[in-house]
């Protein structure tokens, strides 16, 4: 299920590139918001499909450990972002 969703997202981005640029020049916020809503909906659907697929790959005993690396990586990303904020502010 991931591949058709990725293809749909890629096709939508490629086909709507010029259209979105025109809408940005015209300041058509509703159309741009609608485009991004559809793109985020496709990305969320893919995320749910990948999570479901990952659960089918894990044995029952290991399901509780399946999302631990994802949670730790998420924490480390936030931590790295906090470390870089002062450097970015001092360069500006």
Buried (B, 14 or more C-beta within 10 A) or exposed (E): EEEEBEEBBEEBEEEBEEEBEEBEEEEEEEBBEEBEEBBEEBEEBBEEBEEEEEEEEEEEEEEEEBBEEEEEEEEEEEEEEEEEEEEEEEEE
